[in-house]
Amino acid sequence: MNNHDEFLAAQKLIPGGVDSPVRAFGNVGSEPFMVDRGEGSYIYDVEGKKYLDFVQSWGPLIFGHADADIERAVVQTAKKGLSFGASSPLETQLASLVLKNFDFLDKIRFTSSGTEATMSAIRLARAFSGRDKILKFEGCYHGHSDSLLVKAGSGASTFGNASSAGVPQDVAKNTYLARYNDIQSVKDVLAQNDIGTIIIEPIAGNMGLVPADPEFLTELRALCDEKKIVLIIDEVMSGFRASELGSYGIYGVRGDLVTFGKVIGGGMSVAAFAGKREIMDMISPLGAVYQAGTLSGNPVAMAAGIASL
Ligand SMILES: *Cc1c(COP(=O)(O)O)cnc(C)c1O
């Protein structure tokens, strides 16, 4: 079938024909092509047309499509079974590769998506701080959990929505917004509200490419220390990309919790949140914060991440 017929067929069964809204090309002004395969910097549609792919799956494919080393790791690991629902040493290997350069991150837990990583990090931060209210920045995207779909960018902004329908007002009211690179806007919110958690993209990739001002990030860190606020640095996009240490390699600003995704899975479903021992040990089974996943730490996905890093 050609692109058009494939897209029609998809639309009959999948809302909008896509499993993630940006793929519908809403603002591109044409129908999306349907992918057959990718190779290096190129992607090929079902009609055999070749495109130079600047998107690279929105972040994970730092080595391009179908990288030989990652492919080999995936195939070899897949032959031993696709999922165990029990732990494998591959998880410890990827954990040590992610954490080895960060002396301020003691422990990590893997999830299957960046959305889960930030959602879980926020739950943990709320438990640690004992405060429900969180602050995020306009234009930053942290996935599609209820607490964070408050004026979110990325998919949601493609359609010009300030937030998503279906997010309870009771949830949204605990999320406050400040302006990126505007420390006064943060101070204004903190002066009026008992915020326990701040989450930020240290390099805002989801509203174009807006780097944080170094002084802004440093002041944000100082404010969090002063008010005992948990700072979540969301490196799902910048991690292992902006530098080997992500934004930390550029700014030297430490998160109390740091989220990773995209590159650490090499194209498979891997994300993670990491932090100091005292915070991370609050997660079940050691602590009272529940967090889980049938495919978390999936062996094939871990193998892709290990090959990638
Ligand atoms: C992509 C992204 C997420 C969400 O990750 P998913 O795997 O798409 O759920 C979260 N935060 C940032 C900064 C991202 O770029």
Ligand as a Chemical Component Dictionary entry (heavy atoms), coordinates in Angstrom:
data_LIG
# 
_chem_comp.id                   LIG 
_chem_comp.type                 NON-POLYMER 
_chem_comp.pdbx_formal_charge   0 
_chem_comp.three_letter_code    LIG 
# 
loop_
_chem_comp_atom.comp_id 
_chem_comp_atom.atom_id 
_chem_comp_atom.alt_atom_id 
_chem_comp_atom.type_symbol 
_chem_comp_atom.charge 
_chem_comp_atom.model_Cartn_x 
_chem_comp_atom.model_Cartn_y 
_chem_comp_atom.model_Cartn_z 
_chem_comp_atom.pdbx_ordinal 
LIG C1 C1 C 0 10.614 13.194 25.673 1  
LIG C2 C2 C 0 10.637 13.869 26.996 2  
LIG C3 C3 C 0 9.886  13.385 28.087 3  
LIG C4 C4 C 0 8.878  12.288 27.948 4  
LIG O1 O1 O 0 9.444  11.081 27.587 5  
LIG P1 P1 P 0 8.513  9.967  26.884 6  
LIG O2 O2 O 0 9.414  8.786  26.775 7  
LIG O3 O3 O 0 8.075  10.537 25.569 8  
LIG O4 O4 O 0 7.357  9.717  27.795 9  
LIG C5 C5 C 0 10.066 13.984 29.313 10 
LIG N1 N1 N 0 10.908 15.019 29.478 11 
LIG C6 C6 C 0 11.628 15.522 28.458 12 
LIG C7 C7 C 0 12.563 16.651 28.707 13 
LIG C8 C8 C 0 11.507 14.975 27.184 14 
LIG O5 O5 O 0 12.210 15.512 26.164 15 
# 
loop_
_chem_comp_bond.comp_id 
_chem_comp_bond.atom_id_1 
_chem_comp_bond.atom_id_2 
_chem_comp_bond.value_order 
_chem_comp_bond.pdbx_ordinal 
LIG C1 C2 SING 1  
LIG C2 C3 SING 2  
LIG C2 C8 DOUB 3  
LIG C3 C4 SING 4  
LIG C3 C5 DOUB 5  
LIG C4 O1 SING 6  
LIG O1 P1 SING 7  
LIG P1 O2 DOUB 8  
LIG P1 O3 SING 9  
LIG P1 O4 SING 10 
LIG C5 N1 SING 11 
LIG N1 C6 DOUB 12 
LIG C6 C7 SING 13 
LIG C6 C8 SING 14 
LIG C8 O5 SING 15 
# 
